């Protein structure tokens, strides 16, 4: 099977990794139009614009992910509720 690339494709002789795709169906026409206008205004294709937005969003942790990360750590002697009460009392005393 000479010349066949299973794990990717070739562009200008370079082997590129296969990337997953996302398809969104039933986008309301007004939303599609707004996204196209925003993409054009930023000098990008709709594909580039949406990929940038998705990438930026996915790389920022959600609040749930941040809290989950904090609760997996141990070593503190106070519960979050007790610590918050101490901080509140300190702030109220000022």
C-alpha positions as CSV (number, residue, x, y, z in Angstrom):
1,X,0.0,0.0,0.0
2,X,2.5,2.5,-1.1
3,X,1.7,6.2,-0.7
4,X,-1.3,5.5,1.6
5,X,-1.3,7.4,4.9
6,X,-3.7,5.9,7.4
7,X,-2.9,8.1,10.5
8,X,-3.0,11.4,8.6
9,X,-2.7,13.0,5.2
10,X,0.0,14.7,3.2
11,X,0.1,18.3,2.2
12,X,3.1,19.6,0.3
13,X,4.9,16.4,1.1
14,X,4.5,16.9,4.9
15,X,2.6,14.4,7.0
16,X,0.0,16.1,9.1
17,X,-1.8,14.4,12.0
18,X,-5.5,13.6,11.7
19,X,-7.5,15.9,13.8
20,X,-11.0,15.3,15.1
21,X,-13.9,17.3,13.8
22,X,-17.0,18.8,15.3
23,X,-20.2,19.5,13.4
24,X,-23.0,21.6,14.8
25,X,-26.4,21.2,13.1
26,X,-29.5,23.3,13.2
27,X,-27.8,26.6,13.9
28,X,-30.4,29.4,13.8
29,X,-29.9,31.6,10.7
30,X,-29.5,34.8,12.8
31,X,-26.8,33.1,14.9
32,X,-25.0,31.8,11.8
33,X,-25.1,35.3,10.3
34,X,-23.8,36.9,13.4
35,X,-20.9,34.4,13.6
36,X,-20.0,34.9,9.9
37,X,-20.0,38.7,10.4
38,X,-17.8,38.4,13.5
39,X,-15.4,36.1,11.6
40,X,-15.2,38.4,8.7
41,X,-14.6,41.4,11.0
42,X,-11.7,39.6,12.6
43,X,-10.3,38.7,9.2
44,X,-10.9,35.0,9.6
45,X,-13.0,32.3,8.0
46,X,-15.9,31.0,9.9
47,X,-14.0,27.8,10.5
48,X,-10.9,29.7,11.9
49,X,-13.1,31.9,14.0
50,X,-15.0,29.1,15.6
51,X,-11.9,27.0,16.1
52,X,-10.3,29.9,18.0
53,X,-13.3,30.4,20.1
54,X,-13.7,26.7,21.0
55,X,-10.0,26.3,21.7
56,X,-9.9,29.4,24.0
57,X,-13.0,28.2,25.8
58,X,-11.8,24.6,26.3
59,X,-8.4,25.7,27.6
60,X,-10.0,27.8,30.4
61,X,-11.1,25.8,33.3
62,X,-14.7,26.0,34.4
63,X,-15.6,27.0,38.0
64,X,-16.6,23.4,38.7
65,X,-13.2,22.2,37.4
66,X,-11.4,24.7,39.6
67,X,-13.3,23.7,42.7
68,X,-12.8,20.0,41.8
69,X,-9.1,20.6,41.6
70,X,-9.0,22.4,45.0
71,X,-11.0,19.7,46.8
72,X,-8.7,17.0,45.6
73,X,-5.8,18.7,47.4
74,X,-5.3,18.0,51.0
75,X,-3.2,19.2,53.9
76,X,-5.3,22.0,55.3
77,X,-6.7,21.6,58.8
78,X,-9.8,23.8,58.4
79,X,-12.9,23.1,56.3
80,X,-13.7,25.6,53.6
81,X,-16.7,26.8,55.7
82,X,-14.6,27.4,58.8
83,X,-11.9,29.2,56.8
84,X,-14.5,31.4,55.1
85,X,-16.0,32.3,58.5
86,X,-12.6,33.3,59.9
87,X,-11.9,35.5,56.8
88,X,-15.4,37.1,57.1
89,X,-14.9,37.8,60.8
90,X,-11.5,39.4,60.1
91,X,-13.0,41.6,57.3
92,X,-15.9,42.6,59.4
93,X,-13.6,43.7,62.2
94,X,-11.9,46.3,60.1
